[in-house]
Amino acid sequence: MALQDVLFSQGFGTRRVCAGLIQQGWVTVGEPPQACTDPLAEVEEEGLVFHVQGQRWAYHERAYLMLNKPAGFECSQKPSAYPSVYTLLPAPLRQRGGGAAAGVQAVGRLDQDTTGLLLMSDDGQFIHRLTSPRHHVPKVYEITLKHPMKPAQVQRLLDGVVLDDDPKPVRAEACELVDELHLRLTLTQGKYHQVKRMVAAVGNRVEGLHRSSFGDIVLTDDLPPGQWRWLTENERAGLTGRR
């Protein structure tokens, strides 16, 4: 692939912009870095590492990321009241591929006041598989409650509750009362405000909500709020069942 096409595919601007970066000497290729000022120079994508204006990048045909979402960010490209969660990512990740649907997209959404694990990708099939209810991908939420939760309320969540927009009951796959004000809930669906509405349906209220895992991926303390990282190949394969 031509070097300017590599930069374009990775989100560094239009092909003309990418060609300009290369011609001006802002791009080096390989490790140790080798200068290249020819936009049409052919490079091998697999294992490719390059630097743009001194910043190291590795070539990824598709982007698969995890982000530790902090409170106060909307999972929208066009937020209405709070900053977009996409502003936490480097510009190239927001521009990958060009076109109307450029950049990575959130795999489902978290409310602005909800924290925790958010997966992101520019692979439409990957996103669809993880968000489709028929694949039953579990997501675990840590819930801080306003009032002490009673065992009978926990059982109702397991048995199923009716939400106002759907006559069919929705239920938790698992529900653990860590203490009277801390509930751990596992869902395989992703309806609008589902956790908050389910808790409200059994007579309680969510005071704090944090997603701690998505499928096999568990959010650990080494990824601080507001930070992101690439998924490993094994993590990605574990999510889709394709190893």
C-alpha positions as CSV (number, residue, x, y, z in Angstrom):
1,M,0.0,0.0,0.0
2,A,1.2,3.5,-0.8
3,L,2.3,5.4,2.4
4,Q,-0.2,8.2,1.8
5,D,-3.0,5.6,1.6
6,V,-1.8,4.1,4.9
7,L,-2.0,7.4,6.6
8,F,-5.4,8.1,5.1
9,S,-6.8,4.7,6.3
10,Q,-5.5,5.5,9.8
11,G,-7.3,8.8,10.0
12,F,-4.5,11.4,9.4
13,G,-6.6,13.4,6.9
14,T,-7.4,13.4,3.2
15,R,-5.0,11.8,0.8
16,R,-3.8,15.3,-0.1
17,V,-3.1,16.2,3.5
18,C,-1.4,12.9,4.1
19,A,0.8,13.4,1.0
20,G,1.7,16.9,2.4
21,L,2.7,15.4,5.7
22,I,5.0,13.0,4.0
23,Q,6.5,15.5,1.6
24,Q,7.3,17.9,4.4
25,G,9.3,15.2,6.3
26,W,6.8,14.8,9.2
27,V,6.5,11.0,8.6
28,T,9.0,8.3,9.4
29,V,8.6,4.6,8.9
30,G,9.8,1.5,10.8
31,E,11.8,1.1,14.0
32,P,14.3,2.6,14.0
33,P,12.5,5.3,12.2
34,Q,13.5,5.9,8.6
35,A,12.7,9.2,6.8
36,C,10.4,8.9,3.7
37,T,9.3,11.9,1.6
38,D,7.6,10.0,-1.2
39,P,3.8,9.7,-0.7
40,L,3.6,6.8,-3.2
41,A,6.3,4.7,-1.6
42,E,5.0,1.2,-1.1
43,V,5.0,-0.2,2.5
44,E,3.9,-3.5,3.9
45,E,1.0,-2.9,6.3
46,E,1.4,-6.0,8.5
47,G,3.4,-5.1,11.5
48,L,4.0,-1.5,10.2
49,V,5.0,1.1,12.8
50,F,5.3,4.7,11.7
51,H,5.7,8.1,13.4
52,V,3.7,11.3,12.4
53,Q,5.2,14.5,13.8
54,G,7.1,12.4,16.3
55,Q,4.1,10.4,17.6
56,R,4.4,6.6,17.3
57,W,1.5,4.7,15.6
58,A,1.0,1.1,14.7
59,Y,-1.0,0.1,11.6
60,H,-4.4,-1.5,12.4
61,E,-6.6,-2.6,9.6
62,R,-9.6,-2.2,12.0
63,A,-9.8,-0.4,15.3
64,Y,-10.9,-2.3,18.5
65,L,-10.6,-0.2,21.6
66,M,-11.7,-0.1,25.2
67,L,-12.2,3.2,27.1
68,N,-12.8,3.8,30.8
69,K,-15.6,6.3,30.5
70,P,-15.7,9.0,33.2
71,A,-19.0,10.7,34.2
72,G,-20.0,13.9,32.4
73,F,-19.5,12.7,28.8
74,E,-22.1,11.8,26.2
75,C,-21.7,8.8,23.9
76,S,-22.6,10.9,20.9
77,Q,-20.8,12.6,18.1
78,K,-23.1,15.5,18.5
79,P,-23.7,15.9,22.2
80,S,-26.5,18.1,23.5
81,A,-25.3,19.2,27.0
82,Y,-22.0,17.5,27.9
83,P,-18.7,16.9,26.1
84,S,-18.6,14.0,23.6
85,V,-16.8,10.9,24.8
86,Y,-15.1,10.9,21.4
87,T,-13.0,13.9,22.5
88,L,-11.1,11.6,24.8
89,L,-9.6,9.9,21.7
90,P,-6.8,11.1,19.5
91,A,-8.0,12.8,16.3
92,P,-6.9,10.0,13.9
93,L,-9.2,7.5,15.7
94,R,-12.1,9.9,15.2
95,Q,-11.3,10.3,11.5
96,R,-10.3,6.7,10.4
97,G,-11.5,5.8,6.9
98,G,-13.0,9.2,6.0
99,G,-16.5,9.5,4.6
100,A,-19.8,10.1,6.4
101,A,-19.3,7.4,9.0
102,A,-15.6,8.1,9.7
103,G,-13.9,7.0,12.9
104,V,-14.6,4.6,15.6
105,Q,-18.1,4.2,17.1
106,A,-19.2,3.2,20.5
107,V,-20.5,-0.3,21.0
108,G,-23.8,0.6,22.6
109,R,-24.0,3.7,24.8
110,L,-23.6,4.7,28.4
111,D,-25.5,7.6,29.9
112,Q,-23.6,10.7,30.6
113,D,-23.5,10.0,34.4
114,T,-22.6,6.3,33.9
115,T,-19.0,5.3,34.2
116,G,-16.9,2.3,33.2
117,L,-16.2,0.1,30.3
118,L,-17.0,1.3,26.8
119,L,-15.9,-0.6,23.7
120,M,-15.3,1.2,20.5
121,S,-14.6,0.1,16.9
122,D,-14.9,1.0,13.2
123,D,-15.9,-2.6,12.4
124,G,-19.6,-2.6,11.8
125,Q,-20.0,-6.4,12.0
126,F,-18.2,-6.4,15.3
127,I,-20.5,-3.7,16.7
128,H,-23.6,-5.4,15.4
129,R,-22.6,-8.8,16.9
130,L,-22.0,-7.3,20.4
131,T,-25.1,-5.2,20.4
132,S,-27.6,-7.7,18.9
133,P,-29.8,-9.2,21.7
134,R,-29.8,-12.6,19.9
135,H,-26.1,-13.0,20.8
136,H,-26.7,-12.6,24.5
137,V,-23.3,-10.9,25.3
138,P,-23.3,-10.3,29.1
139,K,-22.6,-6.9,30.6
140,V,-22.0,-6.4,34.3
141,Y,-23.1,-3.2,36.1
142,E,-22.1,-2.1,39.6
143,I,-25.1,-0.2,41.1
144,T,-25.1,2.2,44.0
145,L,-28.7,2.3,45.4
146,K,-30.6,5.1,47.1
147,H,-32.4,2.7,49.5
148,P,-31.4,-0.7,51.0
149,M,-32.4,-3.5,48.5
150,K,-34.4,-6.4,49.8
151,P,-34.0,-10.0,48.7
152,A,-37.6,-9.9,47.3
153,Q,-36.6,-7.0,45.1
154,V,-33.6,-8.9,43.9
155,Q,-35.8,-11.9,43.0
156,R,-38.1,-9.7,41.0
157,L,-35.2,-8.5,38.9
158,L,-34.3,-12.1,38.2
159,D,-37.9,-13.1,37.5
160,G,-38.5,-10.1,35.2
161,V,-40.1,-6.7,35.4
162,V,-42.2,-4.9,32.8
163,L,-40.9,-1.5,31.5
164,D,-43.3,1.1,30.2
165,D,-42.4,0.8,26.5
166,D,-42.5,-3.0,26.3
167,P,-45.2,-5.4,27.6
168,K,-42.6,-8.3,27.6
169,P,-40.8,-8.6,30.9
170,V,-37.1,-8.0,31.0
171,R,-34.9,-9.8,33.5
172,A,-31.4,-9.9,34.8
173,E,-29.2,-12.8,33.9
174,A,-27.6,-12.6,37.3
175,C,-28.2,-10.3,40.3
176,E,-25.9,-10.2,43.4
177,L,-26.5,-8.1,46.4
178,V,-23.0,-7.2,47.4
179,D,-24.4,-5.2,50.4
180,E,-27.7,-3.5,51.0
181,L,-26.7,-0.5,48.9
182,H,-24.6,-2.2,46.3
183,L,-26.1,-4.4,43.6
184,R,-24.2,-6.2,40.8
185,L,-26.4,-6.8,37.8
186,T,-25.8,-8.8,34.6
187,L,-27.8,-8.0,31.5
188,T,-27.6,-9.3,27.9
189,Q,-29.9,-6.5,26.5
190,G,-29.3,-2.8,26.1
191,K,-32.6,-1.0,26.2
192,Y,-32.8,2.8,26.9
193,H,-31.9,3.5,30.5
194,Q,-32.6,-0.2,31.2
195,V,-30.7,-0.6,34.5
196,K,-32.2,2.6,36.0
197,R,-35.7,1.6,34.9
198,M,-35.4,-1.9,36.1
199,V,-34.3,-0.8,39.5
200,A,-37.1,1.8,39.6
201,A,-39.6,-0.9,38.7
202,V,-38.9,-2.7,41.9
203,G,-39.2,0.4,44.0
204,N,-35.6,1.7,44.3
205,R,-33.4,4.2,42.7
206,V,-30.0,4.2,41.1
207,E,-27.6,6.7,42.6
208,G,-24.4,5.5,40.8
209,L,-23.9,3.2,37.8
210,H,-20.6,1.7,36.6
211,R,-20.1,-1.0,33.9
212,S,-17.4,-3.3,35.0
213,S,-17.3,-5.8,32.2
214,F,-18.5,-6.5,28.7
215,G,-18.4,-10.1,27.6
216,D,-15.0,-11.5,28.6
217,I,-13.5,-8.0,28.9
218,V,-13.1,-6.8,32.5
219,L,-12.2,-3.2,33.3
220,T,-9.2,-3.1,35.6
221,D,-7.6,-0.4,37.7
222,D,-4.6,0.0,35.4
223,L,-6.8,1.9,32.9
224,P,-7.7,5.2,34.6
225,P,-10.9,7.1,33.9
226,G,-10.7,8.9,30.6
227,Q,-8.0,6.7,29.2
228,W,-8.2,4.1,26.4
229,R,-6.2,1.2,24.9
230,W,-6.3,-1.2,22.0
231,L,-7.9,-4.6,22.6
232,T,-5.5,-7.5,22.2
233,E,-6.2,-10.0,19.5
234,N,-7.2,-12.6,22.2
235,E,-9.6,-10.1,23.8
236,R,-11.2,-9.3,20.5
237,A,-11.5,-13.0,19.5
238,G,-13.0,-13.8,22.9
239,L,-15.8,-11.2,22.4
240,T,-16.8,-12.7,19.0
241,G,-16.0,-16.3,19.7
242,R,-13.6,-16.5,16.8
243,R,-10.1,-17.5,18.0
